[in-house]
Amino acid sequence: AIQSLVAQGAGGGGEPAQVPLEADSLMYTVLRDLKDSSAHLSMLDGIMSIALRAADDAGGKRHATSVVSDRALAVVQRKAQLLREVEARTASFRAAHAQREELLPMLVADTQQPPAELSGVRRFLARY
């Protein structure tokens, strides 16, 4: 979705029209994107952090664009953190689910407790 910040122009020629790359636009794009990953957002975090450090070094720390960009960076970092947690839980759930054929007879015979990864899914989802 970050790549969609350049829109197709409606002026007949099909030339792309530049959409202003403002931090607010980036922030809303990050919030709306449902298919990004923590790795992608971590990369974006690195790029934005470098740019903001450069602005700070040049004396622009309190410039309006820098302040808004700091807020967008905070959104990127928080979403990346949440996605890391969800991706880790998903991986552990899938690993436990892959053992379902071996676990089922033991669970039915009550010789083993269900893996913790398979319980509390609704509570986990409610938190996110």
C-alpha positions in Angstrom: 0.0 0.0 0.0 3.0 2.3 0.5 3.7 2.0 -3.2 0.2 3.2 -3.9 1.1 6.8 -2.9 1.6 7.5 -6.6 -1.9 7.5 -8.1 -2.9 7.1 -11.8 -3.8 10.4 -13.3 -7.3 10.9 -14.7 -6.2 13.4 -17.3 -6.6 11.2 -20.3 -2.9 10.6 -21.0 -2.6 8.0 -18.3 0.4 9.8 -16.8 0.9 9.2 -13.1 -0.1 12.1 -10.8 2.0 12.6 -7.8 0.2 12.4 -4.5 1.8 14.5 -1.8 4.0 12.2 0.4 3.0 13.8 3.7 3.6 12.0 6.9 -0.1 12.0 7.6 -0.8 10.3 4.3 1.9 7.7 5.2 0.5 7.2 8.6 -3.0 6.6 7.3 -1.7 4.3 4.6 0.2 2.2 7.2 -2.9 2.0 9.4 -5.1 0.9 6.5 -2.8 -1.7 5.0 -4.0 -5.2 5.9 -1.3 -7.1 4.1 1.9 -5.7 5.4 4.3 -7.6 7.7 6.5 -6.8 10.6 9.6 -7.2 8.4 8.3 -4.7 5.9 7.4 -2.2 8.6 10.8 -2.7 10.3 12.4 -1.8 7.0 10.3 1.3 6.8 11.1 2.1 10.4 14.8 2.0 9.5 14.4 4.3 6.5 12.3 6.8 8.4 14.6 6.8 11.4 17.6 7.6 9.2 15.7 10.5 7.5 14.5 11.9 10.8 18.0 11.8 12.2 19.3 13.7 9.2 16.6 16.3 9.7 17.6 16.5 13.4 21.3 16.9 12.5 20.3 19.7 10.1 18.5 21.5 12.9 15.0 20.6 11.8 13.8 18.5 14.8 10.9 20.9 15.6 10.0 21.6 12.0 6.3 20.7 11.4 7.1 18.0 8.8 9.6 16.4 11.2 7.1 16.5 14.1 4.4 14.8 12.0 6.9 12.3 10.6 7.8 11.4 14.2 4.2 10.6 14.8 4.0 8.5 11.7 7.2 6.7 12.8 5.6 5.9 16.1 2.6 4.4 14.3 4.9 2.3 12.1 6.8 1.1 15.2 3.7 0.2 17.1 2.1 -1.6 14.2 5.4 -3.6 13.6 5.4 -4.6 17.3 1.8 -5.8 17.2 2.4 -7.7 14.0 5.5 -9.4 15.5 3.3 -10.6 18.4 0.6 -11.8 16.0 3.0 -13.5 13.6 4.7 -15.3 16.5 1.4 -16.5 17.9 0.3 -17.6 14.5 3.5 -19.6 13.9 3.2 -21.3 17.3 -0.5 -22.1 16.7 0.2 -23.6 13.3 3.0 -25.7 14.7 0.7 -27.1 17.5 -2.1 -27.5 14.9 0.2 -29.6 12.7 0.5 -32.1 15.5 -3.3 -32.5 15.9 -3.4 -36.1 14.6 -0.8 -37.2 17.2 -2.5 -35.2 20.0 -6.1 -36.2 19.5 -5.9 -39.8 20.9 -3.9 -38.5 24.0 -6.4 -35.7 24.5 -9.4 -38.0 24.2 -7.7 -40.5 26.6 -7.0 -37.6 29.0 -3.4 -38.5 29.2 -2.2 -35.1 28.0 -3.3 -31.5 28.3 -3.9 -29.5 25.2 -1.0 -27.3 24.1 -1.2 -23.8 25.5 -0.8 -22.5 21.9 -4.3 -23.9 21.1 -6.1 -22.3 24.0 -7.0 -18.7 24.6 -7.3 -17.9 20.9 -10.4 -15.8 21.3 -8.8 -13.8 24.2 -5.7 -13.2 22.1 -7.8 -12.0 19.1 -9.8 -9.7 21.3 -6.5 -8.0 22.5 -5.6 -7.3 18.9 
